[in-house]
Amino acid sequence: MTEFLQQLINGLAFGSILALIALGYTMVYGILRFINFAHGDVFMLGAFAGFYLAPKIAVVLPLPSIAGAFVVLGISMAVCAALGVLIERFAYRPLRKRPKLTVLITAIGVSLFLEYAGQFFFGAAPKKFPDILPVLPITKIGGLSLNSNQIIVLAVTLILLLALRFIVMKTRIGTAMRAVSFNPEAAALMGVNTDVVISFTFALGSALAAAAGILWAINYPSIDPLMGILPGLKAFVAAVLGGIGNLPGAALGGIIIGVTETLVSGYISSTYRDAIAFAVLILILLVKPSGLLGKKEIEKV
Amino acid sequence: MNFRHAKTFLLGALAASFLAALVASRINPYWLYIFYDIGISIVMAVSLNLINGYTGQFSLGHAGFMAVGAYTSAVITNQFGELNFFAANGIFAVALYAGGLAAALAGLLVGIPTLRLRGDYLAIVTLGFGEIIRVILQNMDKVGAARGLSVNHGWTNLFWTFGLAAVTIYVVASLVNSTYGRGFIAVHDDEVAAEAMGINTTKYKVTAFVIGAFFAGIAGGLYAHSKQFLTPGGFGFMQSITFVVMVILGGMGNTVGVILAAILLTLLPEGLRMLSGIEHLPGFTAERPLGWIGDTRMIIYSLLLIVLMLTRPQGLFSFRRKRN
């Protein structure tokens, strides 16, 4: 039982990182109806932004420290938000009226470009992510060992999810986002500047991906330019599982995938862990293609 | 490709590849292996073109089918010791065919549940399928798991590579030009309208997928008996992307363009390798001044994809204006 709870906690920490990435996929899909393949690489760039920022921050603020870690997190999120806006502006916006396949191929191109340009500039060898958080002694609760980093991951994820919910539900721009995702033409007629809304969506999604990258790097401190591929794909599966376009669904899907993968690799076989997410994907597409919380879409001619 | 000359093309190409195989011993082995790669790339790209180009689906797992064919044929031929010329080629033909069938079966298994879905989902599922194949191969101890599988016979030659490339081209060209094959193009142009005209779109998509997978399996067999060593990692996502780039560069649904792109993109890494291997250049003091170029292949591919989609989405080698 203790071991099961332990695996559950590990799975929750992994799953909440996936959830943060999945939110970016689902927001972009909700508004533009296309899969932003490069999203997993924005996650990677978030981790690398933290890697290169940490020594600079250490000059001003003591590192490792909680305050320093939050500054690193914040600046990385801002950097990736800007990057997300740039990618949308230069790669996707010129193609907005073109067939979806064209945009999809471009997104794959952007993803490959970020990965291999990353290998070229950062080097292909894995790098050790600096310690930006003080490592607290592991707390033991009834035989469970709780890593302080895992608690930070869960707490930061929770805060970001609440912040996102606030932005989407309570602010003007959030209302505009929902309007555009509901019907872009009608929203534009009502005076919503769709370009601004789309840029904002990319900024928001990329910032969350960057946060996921930093949290990932704190927990698994080896980072490399191809690290975004698998988490990116798994997060996409999470978004589909929860019902793509649905924000709570993406968070739920991320947690489910994370926990399932950790449990399977703990109890059945760790070598099959990377295949789990895809098996789940094929299963959900067979049984309920609209996802757990998604609504069934009727195709109109 | 002009359909009326398709049979002439097939017979001519078969005869030419047979003659080429006779003089193969005079060709520099380095170039010989590049020629094999070109033939294999043509089979892969033309068969992928049937799925991605003509039928308008988007598969990102073509290398996964190649892996199925490669491992199946290698396991079969590894059962045999040294054989005489006729027995060897006979067994090789059977092994290639079996590899193709195994890949086609895999294509059927993946295709039936997923091809009811729309394009972008299909891309992810096929990508996931490629990963699943890789993970399964890595866990199969009988085929060497992650250590890899050595293939005992190097039976691939110019006749088999270019002969089978010709067969692939012939089959795909004949198919899409036949009455039945117009259905593929109908599915590509407008799925809803095709359905309304009584075309069973799912059946067409699965058919394209299975035929494409069959030829990918055959290409896998050729690859296995040319490289003589297989690793699960050799059939990953990047490999699939390379074939996708060939199809897009050549122009989706344009067989001749795709063949040209397959040749070009097989030669490109060799060219880059040569450039980066140059020891001295006038004006440069450092040794191997262009050494960094060897690492830029994937960056070039990715930029090619982006720029192509922004400026020439119909492909580099498509000159006719596509009807909308």
Interface residues (C-beta under 8 A of the other chain):
Chain A: F34 I35 A91 P94 L95 R98 P99 K100 L101 T102 V103 L104 I105 T106 I108 G109 V110 S111 L112 F113 E115 Y116 A117 Q119 F120 I229 L233 F236 V237 V240 S269 T271 Y272 D274 A275 A277 F278 A279 L281 I282 L285 L286 P289 E299 V301
Chain B: G56 F58 L60 P113 T114 L117 G119 D120 Y121 A123 I124 V125 L127 G128 F129 E131 I132 V135 I136 Q138 N139 V192 F237 I241 V244 I248 W292 D295 T296 M298 I299 Y301 S302 L303 L304 L305 I306 M309 L310 P313
